[in-house]
């Protein structure tokens, strides 16, 4: 909650959050547990804990990683090339 209050989001960097490095590790663990839960495997995080995290806007997938990939693609021009070469299969 404190991180969200300060930064306005729950996308805690896993390795580079120096004020509390353990927070980044904890967030990573919660994301792994969420993935396990969705695969119907055992998770150490309870349904109640998942609900509480969702209530504060916890980001189950790291958006930082997605932004970095998108930025790399845009910088290389690959993003535009992929869009131009995408084939859609419309069956109507």
N, C-alpha and C positions, 0 to 999 in steps of 0.2 A: 504493500500500500504506500509506503514511504517513497519508493522509487517512482511509482506512477504519479504521486503528488508532485514530485520534483520535475519529472521529465514529460509527463502527460501521456505516457504509454507504458506498456508492460513488456516491451521487447528488450530485455536485459541482455547486454553482450556477455557471452559465455566467458571469454578470457580477458577482455580489456576493461572491465568495470573495476578499477583500482580501489575505489572507496570500500568495496565489500566483495572481494573475489569469490567468496563462498556463495554469495547470492547468485552469481552467474552459473556456478556449478549446480546449485540447487534447482535453478530454472531448467537447466539442461536435463536433470534427472526427472523433473515433472513432465517434460516433453517426451522423454523416453517412456515413462509410465503411461502417458496418454496414448502413445502409439501402441504399446502393449495391450492396453485396454481395448482399443479399437480392433485389435487382432484377436480379441477374446482370449488373451493370455493373462496370466497373473500379474497384477500390478500392486506395488506397495502403497499407492495413493488410493484413498477411499472415494466412493461416490460423493460423499459429503465434501471432501476436500476439493474434488474436481468442481463441484457446484460453486463453492466459495471462490475458487480461482476464476471461474467463468464470470461470476458476478462482478468482479473488479476489472474484467476485460483482459484477462491473461491471454497471451498470444501463444497458442499451442504449436504453431509453426513459426520458425524464426523468419521474420520479414526482412531482417537485415541481410541474411544470406540471399534472399530473392532479389533485393534491391541491388546488391553488389553484382550479382550475375547479370541483371538487366542493364546495369551501368556498363559492365564490360562488353556486353553484346552491342550496345548502342555505340560505344566508343570504337568498336572494331567494324561497325557497319553490318555486322552479322544479323542483328535484329531485323533490319529492313529487308535484307536478302531473304531471310526465312519467311517473312510475311509475304513477299512477292512470289515465292516459290511454293507456297502452301496450296495444296489441292483440296478443294472441298467436294464432298460427295453428296450432292443434293438429289434425293430420290423422288422429288415431286414432279 
